[in-house]
Structures are given as structure tokens and as C-alpha cells.
Amino acid sequence: MGRVKIKRKSTLIDMTAMSDVTVLLLTFFMLTSTFLQKEPVIVLTPSSVSEIKVPTSNLVTVLVDPESRVFVSVAGSQDSTWSSERVRAEVLKYAEKLYNDSHKNQVNFTDKQVRAFSKINMFGYPIASLGEFLDQPQAKQDELVDPSKNPNCGIPIDLNKDMTKPNEFQIWMNAIYNVAQDVVDSDGNSFESFIKRGEGIAIKADKETPYEVVHVVMDNLQTMKMNKFSLMTALKSEEE
């Protein structure tokens, strides 16, 4: 009896549908993901069990490194009316006014410098030298705010209580608060209300940063009647 030959079937698989799904998933993740912004200092935040997420808009982030250097980031509304770039531009203009009101040596930022500042996610440089800093190319700016290359970077801060002569950190926070009063998104949420509730200000420090260093920032905020703020932490794992 002869052997029965089994008819061979084609092994060709149509990958068109899978390719379409892959492209759709890639597009979805690209549009919904929040990219990490570049920061002058890499910090490892302390662990905690808190699962409350820091908002990605209407937020002031105060970054503190172990050497007491302070940097500030400002994120505006998610809609285009009050984008982060527009908020930063207005903050710089207001900070210029406040600085000139309390200093003999005046600063005057050009439109080009204001545009350059609006594109910086996190800033930390003395106001008197900020104009010269903003005229530098991006690579040079990165060097100037890198503590390992320029130990004099950061926003000057001290335990000042005299608001008639604010330090530069207080000038920036005052400027941010005043601009925040006009920032309202399409849902009617104001940046000012986020700050008053404590959701609009977050302090980010390394877990090795001494409390005395972070206390200087908190004391400045409380002197300005900004008594509600968040401390950024990492979610504690089971092993911890």
C-alpha cells in the first residue's frame, strides 16, 4: 500500500495587521508619554509610601543639591494659551522689575534673551549675570549651570526675613506667584490656586541632602506666606 502524501501548506504569514498595530501603539505612547526634562543636578529622592503624584502642569519645582545650590523649574498650563514658555517669559520680565526695584545695578533683558529664557526648563544663575548667560549657546549654558564645572551656579539664597530687600530666590518666587494669578487653563483652573493649595510647589532634594539645607528653602517659602508645598519622594519598595 502506497504512502499517503500530505499536502504541504504555505507558511507565509501576512504581517500587515501586526505592523499596523505596532505603529498605532508606538504613536499612542509617543503622544501620551511625559518626557523627563534635563536638570542641572541628578538627585536621588528619599523613599516614602506616598502615592500622590506631582502634577505635570501649573507647577514650580525647587531643586536643592547637597551643597545648598538651588534651581527652579516652572511649568505652565497644558493648553496653548499659557504654555510653559509664555509663563517663563512673563516670569523673567516680572523678576527684572523686582530686581531693579531693590538693586542699584539695573538689569535689562532683551527680547532675544527673554525668548532664550522661556525655553529653559530649569534655571539657576545670578540675575546680574543672567543676560550674559542667556547670550551663550546651549552647550555653554549647560556648562555654566553644571555644579561640577561651575561651583558658583544656582540661585542665591539665604535666611532673609526682610521682604523690602528680598534675596534672589524670593524675587523669583514672588515673580512666579504674581504671574500665576493670570494663568488660567481652559477648565478654569488657575495656577495661583494650585500654589495656595500646596500642589503648585514641589521641593526636590537628594536623600543625602542635610535637613539644614532644605530648611533654608522652606523657611524662605514660609517667610513669603507660601506655607503649603510638597516634598518629592520615590515610592518605597517592599525590600525597604
Stockholm file with secondary structure:
# STOCKHOLM 1.0

chainA/1-240         MGRVKIKRKSTLIDMTAMSDVTVLLLTFFMLTSTFLQKEPVIVLTPSSVSEIKVPTSNLVTVLVDPESRVFVSVAGSQDSTWSSERVRAEVLKYAEKLYNDSHKNQVNFTDKQVRAFSKINMFGYPIASLGEFLDQPQAKQDELVDPSKNPNCGIPIDLNKDMTKPNEFQIWMNAIYNVAQDVVDSDGNSFESFIKRGEGIAIKADKETPYEVVHVVMDNLQTMKMNKFSLMTALKSEEE
#=GR chainA/1-240 SS CCCCCCCCCCCCCCCHHHHHHHHHHHHHHHHHCCCCCCCSSCCCCCEESCCCCCCSSSEEEEEECTTSCEEEEEECCSSGGGCHHHHHHHHHHHHHHHHHHHCSSCCCCCHHHHHHHHTCSEECCCGGGHHHHHTSCHHHHHHHTCTTTCTTCSCCCCCCCCTTSCCHHHHHHHHHHHHHTTCBCTTSCBHHHHHHHTSSEEEEECTTSCHHHHHHHHHHHHHTTCCCCEECCEECCTTC
#=GC SS_cons         CCCCCCCCCCCCCCCHHHHHHHHHHHHHHHHHCCCCCCCSSCCCCCEESCCCCCCSSSEEEEEECTTSCEEEEEECCSSGGGCHHHHHHHHHHHHHHHHHHHCSSCCCCCHHHHHHHHTCSEECCCGGGHHHHHTSCHHHHHHHTCTTTCTTCSCCCCCCCCTTSCCHHHHHHHHHHHHHTTCBCTTSCBHHHHHHHTSSEEEEECTTSCHHHHHHHHHHHHHTTCCCCEECCEECCTTC
//
